[in-house]
Each structure stands twice: as C-alpha cells, then as structure tokens.
C-alpha cells in the first residue's frame, strides 16, 4: 500500500499542502505546533476510523473555514485508486470518484498504523486505552466487527437506561431477560474477535520485544475480564456473559449501570510474568508500546497481504539509537511518515524525502 500523492486543504492549521511522497521513508520536520501531526492525522482519516486525537469532526476544520477537503492517490489491492474526504459538520467520503454511504466504507480499503508518544497510555493508563487500541485495530481489519461493536454499544446503552428506570417502574424488571440475551449475544461476538486478535498480538509482540531487549525479556499479552481469562469459544463466552449479567442484576440496578461485559475488559500485558504497568520501567513500557504497534502492522500484512502505511509521530527523539535503528529495520519495505523537529536524527540512518512545514504550509 503506497500513497502517491496527498493533498490537504483547510484541515486544522493547514491551509494547503500537496506532496508526492517517497515509497519509503518520508520525514516531516519543523518546530512544534506547525502542523506536522495534523498532516499525519489527515492520512490516518482515510482508514475510515475516527481521528486518534478527537471525537469531534468539527475540530478538524481550519479556523473560520466552512469545510476541509483532503485527497490521496494510492496504490492498493493491485491497482491505482483515489480517495477523498470532505469534512464539515460530518465526514463525507469518496472512493474512485464515487460517494460512499459513510466514511466507514473506507475500512479495508486503506490501511495505516499510527504510533505517537500518547500510545504509552496503552501501558501506563487504564483499560479504556487498551480496549480502544483493540477496537481500532479490529475495525480496520474487519468491517463487520465495527458493526457488531456498534450493535453491542447501542444495546448496552438501552440496558443502562432500563436500569435507571427500574427503580421507578418495577414492572420493567422482567424485561431484563430479553436485554441480557441480546447483550450477551452481541458481547460474545466482540469478545471472541478480541481474544483471537490478542493471541496474534502476543505472538508478534513477544518476538519484536525480544529483539528490542536482546532476548533478555519475554512479553505476553492476554485478554481478560474482571474475573479472569475468557474461554476461547463464542458459545461459552455468551453463556458466561449471560450468567454474569443474571448474577449481577441487583448490583447493576443499585449502580444503575451494567458492570460486566466487554466494556469492562482489559489486556493483561506482562514482562517476564510481571505486570508491565505496575512494575515496568519507563524504557520497558515504551518498548512494550512500540512492540504492540509494530505487531499491529505485522498482523495487517499477515491478514490482508497489504503493507500498511506507518505513521510515526514525534517518537524517534524519545528513543535511544538502538531502538531507533530497530524501528527503521522493522519498517523497511513499507511506506513511512515520520515527524520530528530535526531531520538529521533520522537521515543519519536512512534515505528518504523530507518535507519542511511551517505555519501549516510547506517551506
């Protein structure tokens, strides 16, 4: 998968930028707050997923601009293609000149992996970040997963609303059986896909992390609920969720919220059998996050036979020379966009095109 040209118009602080990037490494450099990350974000949006920085499309518009318009020409699935995004209060997507029903229809058409310093939250912070990582990765690979996740979330909202109303309308209690059946069914589909992906993630991440640590440490990744590991069988997962929902009803009604299900699950990430979040050093946590993101790229290639575009946002300066070299060696053969303040930090180890950005424009 290769981007041949990228045009960005009125997107955040970028007035107009058009580039024809290299098939290999592309270095986007400049001072802070000049638009480097915005350019990477504009590429990421073509995955069909939401921004990795905001949930509001309105924040993607340039100041006092009515809309933003971004376009790529790219090679994927054996042919040259185009994609366009027009953003006002919402996003409108076009592929090869044809308007799509929703931007989500770009999922599976264009693949990318983004890694930024904020991804340390995968290790350092709470489970919401790890669930988000899994869901974003799976939504790129499986459009049906995105639909199933949406169904689960919608049903969860309805059950939670019911839990709030039961204290005023006791006759609603009997309807919980219907909602629990639906919720456990949708939830089992979500959990099952997450488990399968987590197994692949663990295998790839352990190999990568072993390389980073010179074979001294082992990384494991397990998908867990708040009572332990799930069984790898969708039917058993459904029964487990359904029974837990039944057991937790009194507590759920008291708290007015559903306390069991994939919305509460987590990834258990360990180094040599110990929690990376609790016991890992800063260097170990950074290496874990890096291994997870590089594994994401490997899994995309493995499952789709397409090399994803790699987006590295201001991460090279935070890594020592050894880790920088490891990243560049493991992304060779892929198109890469790297933001940094000083291009010399990357150019000493590789060749590629450079793009200097200042105040949202190419210099």
C-alpha positions as CSV (number, residue, x, y, z in Angstrom):
1,X,0.0,0.0,0.0
2,X,1.6,3.2,-1.2
3,X,0.4,6.9,-1.2
4,X,1.5,8.5,-4.4
5,X,0.1,11.9,-3.6
6,X,-1.6,13.7,-0.7
7,X,-3.5,17.0,-0.9
8,X,-4.7,18.6,2.3
9,X,-6.9,21.8,2.3
10,X,-8.2,23.8,5.2
11,X,-7.5,21.0,7.7
12,X,-6.8,22.3,11.2
13,X,-4.0,24.8,10.8
14,X,-3.1,23.5,7.3
15,X,-4.3,25.9,4.5
16,X,-3.0,23.9,1.6
17,X,-0.3,21.2,1.3
18,X,0.3,18.9,-1.6
19,X,3.1,16.3,-1.5
20,X,4.3,13.4,-3.6
21,X,5.9,11.2,-1.0
22,X,8.6,8.6,-1.4
23,X,7.7,4.9,-1.4
24,X,10.0,4.5,1.6
25,X,10.8,7.0,4.4
26,X,9.2,10.5,4.5
27,X,10.4,12.9,7.1
28,X,8.1,15.8,8.0
29,X,10.0,18.3,10.1
30,X,9.6,21.7,11.7
31,X,9.1,23.4,15.0
32,X,6.3,22.4,17.4
33,X,2.7,23.4,16.6
34,X,3.4,23.9,12.9
35,X,1.1,21.2,11.5
36,X,3.3,18.0,11.4
37,X,0.9,15.9,13.4
38,X,-2.1,17.3,11.5
39,X,-0.6,16.0,8.3
40,X,-0.2,12.5,9.8
41,X,-3.8,12.7,11.1
42,X,-5.1,13.7,7.7
43,X,-3.6,10.4,6.3
44,X,-5.0,8.4,9.2
45,X,-8.5,9.6,8.5
46,X,-8.5,7.6,5.2
47,X,-8.6,4.4,7.2
48,X,-12.3,5.1,7.8
49,X,-11.8,5.3,11.5
50,X,-12.2,8.4,13.6
51,X,-9.3,10.7,14.5
52,X,-6.8,9.4,17.0
53,X,-6.9,12.8,18.7
54,X,-10.6,13.9,18.8
55,X,-14.1,12.5,18.5
56,X,-15.5,15.8,17.1
57,X,-15.2,16.2,13.3
58,X,-15.8,19.9,13.7
59,X,-12.4,20.3,15.4
60,X,-10.7,19.1,12.1
61,X,-11.7,22.3,10.2
62,X,-9.4,25.2,9.8
63,X,-10.1,28.3,11.8
64,X,-13.3,30.0,10.4
65,X,-13.3,27.5,7.5
66,X,-16.6,26.0,6.3
67,X,-15.1,22.7,5.3
68,X,-11.9,20.8,4.9
69,X,-11.0,18.7,1.8
70,X,-8.3,16.0,1.7
71,X,-7.4,13.7,-1.1
72,X,-5.0,10.8,-1.7
73,X,-3.9,8.9,-4.8
74,X,-2.7,5.5,-3.7
75,X,-1.9,2.0,-4.8
76,X,-3.7,-0.8,-3.1
77,X,-5.3,-4.2,-3.8
78,X,-3.3,-4.3,-7.1
79,X,-4.4,-1.1,-8.7
80,X,-4.2,2.7,-8.5
81,X,-7.0,4.4,-6.6
82,X,-8.2,7.7,-5.2
83,X,-10.0,8.6,-2.0
84,X,-11.4,11.9,-0.9
85,X,-12.7,13.2,2.4
86,X,-14.9,16.3,2.8
87,X,-15.4,17.4,6.4
88,X,-17.9,20.0,7.6
89,X,-20.1,19.0,10.5
90,X,-19.6,15.4,9.4
91,X,-17.3,13.5,7.1
92,X,-18.3,12.6,3.5
93,X,-16.1,10.0,1.8
94,X,-15.5,9.3,-1.9
95,X,-13.6,6.4,-3.4
96,X,-12.5,6.5,-7.1
97,X,-14.9,9.4,-7.6
98,X,-18.0,7.6,-6.1
99,X,-19.6,8.9,-2.9
100,X,-19.8,6.3,-0.2
101,X,-22.7,5.8,2.2
102,X,-20.4,6.6,5.1
103,X,-16.6,7.1,5.8
104,X,-16.7,3.7,7.5
105,X,-16.8,2.1,4.0
106,X,-13.2,3.1,3.6
107,X,-12.4,0.5,6.2
108,X,-10.5,-2.3,4.5
109,X,-9.6,-0.1,1.5
110,X,-6.7,1.8,3.1
111,X,-4.6,0.6,6.0
112,X,-2.4,2.6,8.3
113,X,-0.8,2.2,11.8
114,X,-0.1,5.3,13.9
115,X,2.4,5.4,16.8
116,X,2.8,8.6,18.9
117,X,4.1,9.3,22.5
118,X,0.4,9.2,23.6
119,X,0.5,5.5,22.9
120,X,2.4,5.0,26.2
121,X,-1.1,5.2,27.7
122,X,-1.5,1.6,26.4
123,X,0.8,0.5,29.2
124,X,0.7,3.3,31.8
125,X,-3.0,4.1,32.0
126,X,-6.4,2.4,32.4
127,X,-8.1,-0.3,30.4
128,X,-10.1,2.1,28.3
129,X,-7.0,2.8,26.2
130,X,-6.2,-0.8,25.7
131,X,-9.8,-1.6,24.7
132,X,-9.6,1.3,22.3
133,X,-6.4,0.0,20.8
134,X,-8.0,-3.4,20.2
135,X,-11.2,-2.0,18.7
136,X,-9.4,0.4,16.4
137,X,-7.1,-2.4,15.1
138,X,-10.0,-4.8,14.6
139,X,-12.3,-2.2,12.9
140,X,-9.6,-1.6,10.3
141,X,-9.3,-5.3,9.6
142,X,-13.0,-6.4,9.9
143,X,-15.8,-4.0,8.9
144,X,-18.3,-6.5,10.4
145,X,-16.6,-6.1,13.8
146,X,-17.2,-2.4,13.7
147,X,-20.9,-3.1,13.0
148,X,-21.1,-5.7,15.8
149,X,-19.4,-3.4,18.2
150,X,-21.9,-0.6,17.4
151,X,-24.8,-3.0,18.0
152,X,-23.3,-4.0,21.3
153,X,-22.8,-0.4,22.4
154,X,-26.3,0.5,21.4
155,X,-27.8,-2.4,23.3
156,X,-25.7,-1.6,26.3
157,X,-27.0,2.0,26.3
158,X,-30.6,0.7,26.2
159,X,-30.0,-1.7,29.1
160,X,-28.3,1.0,31.2
161,X,-31.3,3.3,30.5
162,X,-33.6,0.5,31.7
163,X,-31.5,0.0,34.9
164,X,-32.1,3.7,35.7
165,X,-35.9,3.4,35.1
166,X,-36.5,0.1,37.1
167,X,-36.4,1.9,40.4
168,X,-39.5,3.9,39.3
169,X,-41.2,1.1,37.3
170,X,-40.7,-2.3,38.9
171,X,-42.7,-4.0,36.1
172,X,-39.7,-3.4,33.8
173,X,-37.6,-5.9,35.8
174,X,-38.9,-8.8,33.8
175,X,-37.7,-7.3,30.5
176,X,-34.1,-7.6,31.6
177,X,-34.1,-11.3,30.4
178,X,-34.7,-10.0,26.8
179,X,-31.9,-7.4,27.0
180,X,-29.5,-9.8,28.7
181,X,-30.0,-12.3,25.9
182,X,-29.2,-9.7,23.2
183,X,-26.4,-8.1,25.2
184,X,-24.6,-11.5,25.8
185,X,-25.0,-12.5,22.2
186,X,-23.5,-9.3,20.8
187,X,-20.9,-9.1,23.5
188,X,-19.7,-12.7,22.9
189,X,-19.0,-11.8,19.2
190,X,-17.0,-8.7,20.3
191,X,-15.1,-10.7,23.0
192,X,-14.3,-13.6,20.7
193,X,-12.7,-11.4,18.0
194,X,-10.7,-9.5,20.6
195,X,-9.4,-12.8,22.0
196,X,-8.3,-14.1,18.6
197,X,-6.6,-10.8,17.9
198,X,-4.9,-10.7,21.3
199,X,-3.4,-14.1,20.7
200,X,-1.9,-12.9,17.4
201,X,-0.8,-9.8,19.1
202,X,1.0,-11.7,21.8
203,X,2.9,-13.9,19.4
204,X,4.1,-11.0,17.2
205,X,4.8,-8.6,20.2
206,X,6.9,-11.2,22.0
207,X,9.2,-11.7,19.0
208,X,9.6,-7.9,18.5
209,X,10.1,-7.2,22.2
210,X,12.6,-10.0,22.4
211,X,14.6,-8.3,19.7
212,X,14.4,-4.9,21.4
213,X,15.6,-6.4,24.7
214,X,18.3,-8.6,23.1
215,X,16.4,-11.7,24.2
216,X,16.6,-10.9,27.9
217,X,12.9,-10.4,28.4
218,X,9.6,-12.1,27.4
219,X,6.4,-10.1,26.7
220,X,2.9,-11.7,27.0
221,X,-0.5,-10.3,26.2
222,X,-3.7,-11.9,27.5
223,X,-7.3,-10.7,27.0
224,X,-9.1,-10.8,30.4
225,X,-12.4,-9.8,32.1
226,X,-12.6,-8.7,35.7
227,X,-13.0,-12.3,36.9
228,X,-10.1,-13.8,34.9
229,X,-9.4,-15.2,31.4
230,X,-12.2,-15.9,28.9
231,X,-12.7,-19.3,27.4
232,X,-11.9,-19.3,23.6
233,X,-15.3,-20.4,22.5
234,X,-18.1,-18.0,21.4
235,X,-20.9,-20.2,22.7
236,X,-19.2,-20.5,26.1
237,X,-18.4,-16.8,26.2
238,X,-22.1,-16.0,25.6
239,X,-23.2,-18.3,28.4
240,X,-20.6,-16.8,30.7
241,X,-21.8,-13.3,30.0
242,X,-25.4,-14.2,30.3
243,X,-24.9,-15.9,33.6
244,X,-22.8,-13.0,35.0
245,X,-25.4,-10.5,33.9
246,X,-28.0,-12.5,35.8
247,X,-25.8,-12.8,38.9
248,X,-25.0,-9.1,38.9
249,X,-28.6,-7.8,38.4
250,X,-29.0,-6.4,42.0
251,X,-25.7,-4.7,41.9
252,X,-26.4,-3.3,38.3
253,X,-29.8,-1.9,39.4
254,X,-28.2,-0.3,42.5
255,X,-25.4,1.2,40.5
256,X,-27.7,2.0,37.5
257,X,-25.1,0.7,35.1
258,X,-24.0,-2.7,33.6
259,X,-20.9,-3.9,35.4
260,X,-19.9,-6.9,33.3
261,X,-19.1,-7.2,29.6
262,X,-16.5,-6.2,27.0
263,X,-16.9,-2.5,28.0
264,X,-15.0,-3.5,31.3
265,X,-12.4,-5.9,29.8
266,X,-8.7,-5.4,29.6
267,X,-5.4,-6.6,28.2
268,X,-3.0,-8.1,30.7
269,X,0.5,-7.1,29.5
270,X,3.4,-8.8,31.3
271,X,7.2,-8.7,31.1
272,X,8.7,-11.9,32.4
273,X,5.4,-12.7,34.2
274,X,5.1,-9.3,35.9
275,X,2.6,-6.5,35.1
276,X,4.3,-4.1,32.7
277,X,2.0,-1.3,34.1
278,X,2.8,-1.9,37.7
279,X,6.5,-3.0,37.6
280,X,7.9,-1.9,34.2
281,X,10.5,0.9,33.9
282,X,9.9,3.8,31.5
283,X,12.1,2.1,29.0
284,X,10.3,-1.2,29.3
285,X,6.9,0.5,28.9
286,X,8.0,2.4,25.9
287,X,9.3,-0.8,24.3
288,X,6.1,-2.6,25.1
289,X,4.0,0.1,23.4
290,X,6.4,0.0,20.4
291,X,6.1,-3.8,20.2
292,X,2.3,-3.6,20.2
293,X,2.1,-1.1,17.4
294,X,4.7,-2.8,15.2
295,X,2.8,-6.1,15.8
296,X,-0.4,-4.3,14.6
297,X,1.3,-3.6,11.3
298,X,2.6,-7.2,11.0
299,X,-0.9,-8.6,11.6
300,X,-2.4,-6.3,8.9
301,X,0.1,-7.6,6.5
302,X,-0.5,-11.2,7.6
303,X,-4.3,-11.0,7.3
304,X,-4.7,-8.8,4.2
305,X,-1.4,-9.2,2.3
306,X,-1.2,-5.4,2.2
307,X,1.6,-3.4,3.9
308,X,0.1,-0.7,6.0
309,X,1.4,2.9,5.8
310,X,3.3,3.6,9.0
311,X,2.8,6.9,10.8
312,X,5.4,7.8,13.5
313,X,4.5,11.0,15.3
314,X,7.5,12.5,17.1
315,X,8.7,9.2,18.6
316,X,12.2,8.9,17.3
317,X,13.6,11.7,19.5
318,X,12.3,9.8,22.6
319,X,14.1,6.6,21.7
320,X,17.8,5.8,22.0
321,X,19.9,5.0,18.9
322,X,19.4,1.2,19.3
323,X,15.6,1.5,19.4
324,X,15.6,4.0,16.5
325,X,17.6,1.6,14.5
326,X,15.3,-1.3,15.4
327,X,12.2,0.6,14.3
328,X,13.8,1.6,10.9
329,X,14.9,-2.0,10.3
330,X,11.4,-3.4,11.0
331,X,9.6,-1.0,8.9
332,X,11.8,-1.4,5.8
333,X,9.8,-2.3,2.7
334,X,6.9,-0.1,4.0
335,X,6.0,3.5,3.3
336,X,6.7,5.5,6.4
337,X,5.9,9.1,7.5
338,X,8.0,10.3,10.5
339,X,7.5,13.7,12.2
340,X,10.4,15.3,14.0
341,X,12.0,18.6,14.8
342,X,15.4,17.7,13.5
343,X,15.5,15.5,10.3
344,X,19.2,14.7,10.9
345,X,18.2,12.3,13.7
346,X,16.6,10.1,11.1
347,X,18.5,10.8,8.0
348,X,21.7,9.5,9.5
349,X,20.2,6.0,9.4
350,X,18.2,6.0,6.2
351,X,17.4,7.7,3.0
352,X,14.1,9.4,2.1
353,X,12.3,12.5,1.2
354,X,12.0,15.4,3.6
355,X,9.2,18.0,3.9
356,X,9.6,21.1,6.0
357,X,6.4,22.5,7.4
358,X,6.0,26.0,8.9
359,X,2.7,27.6,9.9
360,X,0.7,24.9,8.1
361,X,2.5,25.3,4.8
362,X,5.4,23.6,3.0
363,X,8.5,25.7,3.1
